[in-house]
Amino acid sequence: MKLKTSEYFIKEVATSLKRNNWMSLASIGTVTISLFILGMFLMIVVNLDRMASTLESQVQISVYLKDDISQKQSEELKEKLEAMQGIDSVAYISKEKAMERFQQRLGDQKYLLDSLDSTNPLPNAYEITVKNPQMVKTASKEIEKLPGVDTAVYAQDVVEHLFDLTQLIRSIGLAIIIFMFGATIFIISNTIRLTVFARRKEIAIMKYVGATDWFIRWPFLLEGVVLGFIGGSVAIILLRLSYLALTQKIYDMMTFFPLIPLYPFLTYMTIAIIFSGIIIGALGSVISIKRYLKV
C-alpha cells in the first residue's frame, strides 16, 4: 500500500469518525457492551473449568493393605506404586490416622464407636492420586493385582458422575462462548451497517468512477478496527474492575475457592478482548459493506 494511499485512508477514517460522531459512539458502545458480556461469560466458563479440573485432581484411589503385610513389604509396595506410570503421589495412611479421620467425620456422633473399645478394625492404607483422573479405573485394577494389597477402591459412581459433570460444564461453556462471539459480530455488523448505509451514495459514486472494491473497503475496515479497539479497551477496563471486585467478595466468603489467580489471567484476558474487538470490528465492517459493493 502506497504512503499517499495510506494517508488518504487514515484521513477518511478520521473524517468519518468526526462526521458520524454519534454513530461512532453508538458503535463503540455496542462493541463495549457486547465484549463485556462475552468477557464475563469467558471468565465464568474458564473459572468453572478450573473448578472442574480441581475436583478431578482430588479423585483418589484408596489402597487397603492386608493385615499380615510386614513393614518391609509395605515399603516395597510403596516403591512399586510410585514407579507405576501415571501415578502422581502416594501417601501412607496408618490405621490410627484413618480412625482419627473417621472420628472427625462423625463429629458429635463419634460416640457410636464406643462399642469398639480399643479395637481398630480399619486397615493400613495408601492414598494415591493419578496425573490423569481418567486413569483411575484402570490404575485401581492394576494396583489390586500387587502383592500385599487387599483392595483398591475409589468412589466409582461419584467419579463417573463427576467426569460427566465436568465434561458437560466444558461443552456448555464452549457453546456459550461460540454463541456469544457470533451474536457480538451480528450486533456490531448491524450497528456499523447504519454508518455504511448513510454513505451508500458515496460508495456507489466511487464504484462508478472506477474505484476498486478494496479501495472502497479499506477506510471502512480501518474504521471498524478503530471502533473495535476502543470498544475492546473500554470493555477490558470494566472487566478488570468487575473481576477484581468479584474475586475479593468471593475470597471474603470462601477463602479456598479455586478461582483463577488475577495475574497473568487478566493480562491474557486483556489481549484476548482487545484482539477480539479488532477482529469483530473488522469483520463487522466487511460484512456491512459487502452488499453496497454490488452494483
Wavefront OBJ file of the C-alpha trace (Angstrom):
o trace
v 0.000 0.000 0.000
v 1.466 3.386 -1.032
v 2.166 6.095 1.559
v -0.232 8.596 -0.035
v -2.959 5.971 -0.195
v -2.384 5.120 3.472
v -2.604 8.803 4.392
v -5.847 9.064 2.428
v -7.351 6.069 4.256
v -6.331 7.406 7.670
v -7.774 10.823 6.826
v -11.009 9.181 5.646
v -11.294 7.242 8.882
v -10.727 10.378 10.994
v -13.237 12.358 8.907
v -15.850 9.602 9.119
v -15.488 9.265 12.892
v -15.795 13.031 13.307
v -18.686 13.406 10.864
v -20.616 10.471 12.292
v -19.652 11.051 15.926
v -22.952 9.884 17.385
v -22.974 6.794 15.197
v -19.370 6.130 16.149
v -20.217 6.427 19.840
v -23.136 4.042 19.321
v -20.810 1.551 17.605
v -18.209 1.853 20.384
v -20.942 1.407 22.992
v -22.234 -1.695 21.200
v -18.731 -3.160 20.963
v -18.091 -2.373 24.637
v -21.320 -3.936 25.899
v -21.018 -6.970 23.613
v -17.388 -7.645 24.533
v -18.101 -7.031 28.225
v -20.844 -9.683 28.163
v -18.610 -12.009 26.118
v -15.738 -11.428 28.552
v -17.924 -12.105 31.594
v -19.101 -15.394 30.089
v -15.488 -16.253 29.246
v -14.376 -15.532 32.820
v -17.210 -17.652 34.239
v -16.535 -20.548 31.856
v -12.767 -20.525 32.476
v -13.283 -20.469 36.257
v -15.850 -23.280 36.034
v -13.326 -25.280 34.025
v -10.701 -24.649 36.695
v -13.148 -25.761 39.381
v -13.883 -28.911 37.357
v -10.151 -29.609 36.996
v -9.667 -29.071 40.745
v -12.443 -31.555 41.535
v -10.934 -34.067 39.100
v -7.482 -33.667 40.654
v -8.921 -34.615 44.055
v -10.043 -38.036 42.828
v -8.090 -40.613 44.827
v -7.599 -44.359 44.957
v -7.613 -45.883 48.442
v -5.328 -48.917 48.564
v -6.126 -51.056 51.638
v -3.319 -53.343 52.776
v -3.640 -56.907 54.060
v -3.389 -57.303 57.818
v -0.441 -59.690 57.631
v 1.765 -57.466 55.480
v 5.149 -56.637 57.023
v 6.787 -53.200 57.242
v 9.329 -54.186 54.606
v 6.636 -55.468 52.233
v 4.684 -52.246 52.781
v 7.707 -50.138 51.825
v 8.368 -52.300 48.755
v 4.734 -51.890 47.754
v 5.048 -48.112 48.044
v 8.079 -48.155 45.738
v 6.120 -50.197 43.189
v 3.169 -47.821 43.390
v 5.376 -44.755 42.902
v 7.056 -46.440 39.922
v 3.736 -47.081 38.150
v 3.047 -44.979 35.076
v 0.594 -42.137 35.646
v 0.857 -42.105 39.450
v 1.214 -38.581 40.826
v 1.582 -39.151 44.572
v 1.443 -41.939 47.167
v 0.673 -41.185 50.821
v 0.704 -43.722 53.666
v -2.305 -43.642 55.996
v -1.915 -45.714 59.134
v -4.949 -47.335 60.746
v -4.578 -44.912 63.686
v -4.714 -41.886 61.390
v -7.632 -43.425 59.491
v -9.534 -43.805 62.776
v -8.839 -40.166 63.689
v -10.256 -39.049 60.334
v -13.294 -41.264 60.809
v -13.967 -39.790 64.251
v -13.664 -36.253 62.852
v -16.193 -37.062 60.125
v -18.639 -38.447 62.686
v -18.353 -35.258 64.735
v -20.903 -35.274 67.574
v -21.842 -38.856 66.693
v -18.396 -40.323 67.371
v -19.892 -41.958 70.476
v -21.081 -44.651 68.032
v -17.531 -46.013 68.089
v -17.505 -46.527 71.859
v -18.582 -50.154 71.445
v -15.271 -50.884 69.717
v -13.339 -50.058 72.907
v -9.675 -50.043 71.899
v -10.198 -52.206 68.813
v -9.362 -50.579 65.474
v -10.857 -52.535 62.560
v -9.574 -50.117 59.916
v -6.639 -51.309 57.771
v -3.432 -49.501 56.920
v -3.696 -47.920 53.506
v -2.124 -45.823 50.788
v -3.905 -42.849 49.227
v -2.971 -42.429 45.582
v -3.598 -39.579 43.170
v -3.111 -40.007 39.429
v -1.907 -37.477 36.867
v -4.890 -38.098 34.612
v -8.173 -38.651 36.520
v -9.493 -40.716 33.608
v -6.879 -43.358 34.555
v -8.438 -44.052 37.972
v -10.416 -47.115 36.896
v -7.514 -48.745 35.016
v -4.973 -47.927 37.736
v -7.116 -49.364 40.535
v -7.435 -52.685 38.689
v -3.667 -52.885 38.190
v -2.956 -51.977 41.820
v -5.268 -54.719 43.139
v -3.008 -57.312 41.481
v 0.046 -56.241 43.515
v 1.132 -58.465 46.445
v 0.098 -57.176 49.855
v -2.932 -55.309 48.528
v -6.333 -56.322 49.866
v -8.472 -53.941 47.785
v -8.025 -50.777 45.727
v -11.178 -48.697 45.662
v -12.434 -45.318 44.540
v -15.868 -43.724 44.611
v -16.843 -45.168 41.225
v -20.354 -43.730 40.980
v -19.248 -40.319 42.244
v -16.222 -40.226 39.931
v -18.203 -41.221 36.846
v -20.840 -38.584 37.583
v -18.073 -36.063 38.257
v -16.479 -36.723 34.864
v -19.889 -36.385 33.176
v -20.490 -33.105 35.024
v -17.094 -31.615 34.172
v -17.488 -32.617 30.519
v -20.940 -31.011 30.477
v -19.553 -27.804 32.008
v -16.832 -27.598 29.353
v -19.209 -28.372 26.459
v -21.821 -25.825 27.572
v -19.100 -23.248 28.238
v -17.623 -23.667 24.762
v -21.099 -23.472 23.169
v -21.884 -20.252 25.086
v -18.597 -18.624 24.042
v -19.148 -19.524 20.359
v -22.751 -18.271 20.512
v -21.757 -15.002 22.217
v -18.931 -14.427 19.726
v -21.361 -14.917 16.815
v -24.013 -12.721 18.445
v -21.431 -9.999 19.041
v -20.373 -9.993 15.378
v -24.051 -9.860 14.318
v -24.880 -6.913 16.605
v -21.772 -4.932 15.700
v -22.101 -5.568 11.953
v -25.678 -4.260 12.061
v -24.592 -1.188 14.013
v -21.772 -0.422 11.570
v -24.212 -1.067 8.712
v -26.047 2.122 9.708
v -22.844 4.097 9.108
v -22.324 2.369 5.771
v -25.964 2.990 4.808
v -25.532 6.720 5.427
v -22.634 6.712 2.908
v -24.175 4.377 0.329
v -24.380 7.104 -2.324
v -20.700 7.946 -1.840
v -19.831 4.253 -2.238
v -21.937 3.997 -5.425
v -20.238 7.058 -6.955
v -16.792 5.677 -6.166
v -17.762 2.399 -7.827
v -18.971 4.149 -10.950
v -15.768 6.202 -11.336
v -13.707 3.010 -11.275
v -12.556 2.607 -7.654
v -11.710 -0.992 -6.772
v -13.648 -2.858 -4.090
v -10.655 -2.914 -1.774
v -10.003 0.823 -2.222
v -13.569 1.457 -1.063
v -13.436 -1.230 1.618
v -10.190 -0.203 3.369
v -11.460 3.000 5.098
v -14.461 1.109 6.473
v -12.242 -1.785 7.509
v -9.862 0.535 9.356
v -12.800 2.371 10.902
v -14.137 -0.943 12.200
v -10.686 -1.775 13.605
v -10.524 1.588 15.421
v -14.055 1.210 16.807
v -13.307 -2.370 17.863
v -10.046 -1.362 19.542
v -11.657 1.480 21.511
v -14.680 -0.637 22.446
v -12.441 -3.539 23.467
v -10.242 -1.254 25.582
v -13.246 0.165 27.453
v -14.699 -3.355 27.883
v -11.477 -4.743 29.372
v -11.261 -1.859 31.859
v -14.785 -2.691 33.044
v -13.996 -6.427 33.087
v -10.822 -5.974 35.119
v -12.636 -3.819 37.689
v -15.525 -6.315 37.843
v -13.241 -9.338 38.226
v -11.183 -7.640 40.941
v -14.361 -6.780 42.879
v -15.918 -10.248 42.411
v -12.781 -12.169 43.403
v -12.384 -10.035 46.510
v -16.002 -10.661 47.512
v -15.759 -14.426 46.846
v -12.474 -14.746 48.752
v -14.008 -12.882 51.705
v -16.742 -15.554 51.878
v -14.806 -18.641 50.662
v -11.055 -18.257 51.122
v -10.080 -21.506 49.410
v -12.461 -21.295 46.430
v -10.414 -22.332 43.338
v -10.622 -19.108 41.314
v -8.022 -18.407 38.644
v -5.355 -16.026 40.037
v -5.637 -12.415 38.863
v -2.298 -12.463 37.080
v -1.427 -13.461 34.419
v -5.127 -14.271 33.772
v -6.141 -10.599 33.426
v -3.201 -9.978 31.088
v -4.359 -12.801 28.811
v -7.943 -11.515 29.036
v -6.802 -8.021 28.048
v -5.028 -9.327 24.953
v -7.953 -11.613 24.037
v -10.690 -8.969 24.435
v -8.839 -6.169 22.613
v -7.799 -8.537 19.824
v -11.401 -9.807 19.613
v -12.628 -6.203 19.412
v -10.306 -5.510 16.484
v -11.297 -8.718 14.669
v -15.018 -8.226 15.313
v -14.865 -4.563 14.247
v -13.076 -5.516 11.019
v -15.485 -8.397 10.288
v -18.473 -6.194 11.059
v -17.271 -3.593 8.542
v -16.542 -6.173 5.825
v -19.953 -7.824 6.295
v -21.760 -4.464 6.350
v -20.211 -3.023 3.193
v -20.416 -6.206 1.121
v -23.909 -5.606 -0.272
v -23.135 -1.998 -1.259
v -20.175 -3.064 -3.388
v -22.524 -4.944 -5.719
v -23.613 -2.522 -8.422
l 1 2 3 4 5 6 7 8 9 10 11 12 13 14 15 16 17 18 19 20 21 22 23 24 25 26 27 28 29 30 31 32 33 34 35 36 37 38 39 40 41 42 43 44 45 46 47 48 49 50 51 52 53 54 55 56 57 58 59 60 61 62 63 64 65 66 67 68 69 70 71 72 73 74 75 76 77 78 79 80 81 82 83 84 85 86 87 88 89 90 91 92 93 94 95 96 97 98 99 100 101 102 103 104 105 106 107 108 109 110 111 112 113 114 115 116 117 118 119 120 121 122 123 124 125 126 127 128 129 130 131 132 133 134 135 136 137 138 139 140 141 142 143 144 145 146 147 148 149 150 151 152 153 154 155 156 157 158 159 160 161 162 163 164 165 166 167 168 169 170 171 172 173 174 175 176 177 178 179 180 181 182 183 184 185 186 187 188 189 190 191 192 193 194 195 196 197 198 199 200 201 202 203 204 205 206 207 208 209 210 211 212 213 214 215 216 217 218 219 220 221 222 223 224 225 226 227 228 229 230 231 232 233 234 235 236 237 238 239 240 241 242 243 244 245 246 247 248 249 250 251 252 253 254 255 256 257 258 259 260 261 262 263 264 265 266 267 268 269 270 271 272 273 274 275 276 277 278 279 280 281 282 283 284 285 286 287 288 289 290 291 292 293 294 295
